[in-house]
Amino acid sequence: MLGVFLYVDAGKGHYVPALALAEKLKQQGHQAIVDDMFLVCNTPFWSSYCKKEWRFMLRHPRIEGAYHRIHDTKAMATIFRFLAVHLPLKRGFHAWYTRTKPDFIVCTNFLGANVITPIVQKLELPIPVFGYAADVFNNPTAGFNRKLDLLYISTFIGRDLLLAKGHPPDRVKVCPFPLKSSIEDLPKLTKQEARSLLGLNDSFTILQNFGGEGIGNTEFVYEVAKRGLPWQVVVVGKLTPLTKMRFSFFQRLYPTFSLHTPGFIPNIGEYIYACDVQVGKAGANALMESMALSRPFLVSDLLFAARDTTTFLNKYRVGWSENKTKNQLDILRSYSEDKEEQKAMEKRFASLPLRFSSEAFVHDILDEVTKWKSRHSNKS
């Protein structure tokens, strides 16, 4: 069986799950393709536009919130469906489909529901199209499409919100979160074991995650240093030349401060095990990897698409959401000094209603493809 996983180049949140699922599908003896949805449709302009727009929005969160709030509507979903079948996307996709002949498609970006699904249905192609809600706690309303064969989401909170929007109950399914292999297959480590492995000292440790886009600043470490907190801060993710320069200047000002800046690293799981708390913007991958490895997460930049993350954190008390640096430090200082709360946090992680497994997710997709083919063969 050949499965295709289509993402949109608008952050790693859509690309990483596509890659994780494709890898596990191949391990099951099948074939898999991971590709940019707009390049598959032979529309490189839209691929480039999405990439540039998202990076701009990450750097201007206030604009992101206002812009996406205005455009995240069912009317916009209707416009996307209309454009998908009237612009050259349909012709480009049909040419690709004729060459590739996949057995199923999974779109890991919400746009797939109103771009790929209407094209497939307009061309009457014999293939199921599934969606995966990469934001895990919701899916943009602009991705609303009752005719999508199935929409997967990794949380019950997310499922309930989708049903409230009007998604058909039989077309929404809770799935395991698709961890990448470096996390899913990582042997469990204690904090001390992980710190020793990475050459870190055994003190209260903050993992500050700048992500694949390198979004972050040095304000957090300056505030920690000014308060004289005996912490260790590890900064991972892409570091721009300007950010590296700022951290170098910080180290000259505070030469005894325990700061580590390994940058973009392949062994993020070991660093998560080494930390007490992970801090970063509300990217689904970073957040859910923390949940999988039982480490609380402090959301430092809450984007519009991730707004329901706060609902999850407040309900299950496995993290916090706070945009102001001084307030972030107040929260983390209180947590670092409260040993009873740290023990209670460990117990809360043990009862989270989440599953983590790319392999189990792939098995479910294959089962759904079989069911889809059976239904459609009976109709014909």
Secondary structure, DSSP 4 states (H G I P E B T S, - for coil): -EEEEEE-SSSHHHHHHHHHHHHHHHHTT-EEEEEEHHHHTT-HHHHHHHHHHHHHHHH-HHHHHHHHHHH-SHHHHHHHHHHHHHSTHHHHHHHHHHHH--SEEEE-STTHHHHHHHHHHHHT-S--EEEE-TTSS---GGG--TTSSEEEES-HHHHHHHHHHT--GGGEEE--B---HHHHTPPP--HHHHHHHHT--SS-EEEEE-TTTT---SHHHHHHHHTT---EEEEES---HHHHHHHHHHHHHSTTSEEEEEES-S-HHHHHHH-SEEEEE--HHHHHHHHHTT--EEEEE--GGGTTHHHHHHHH-SEEE---HHHHHHHHHHHHH-HHHHHHHHHHHHT----B-HHHHHHHHHHHHHHHHHHHHHH-
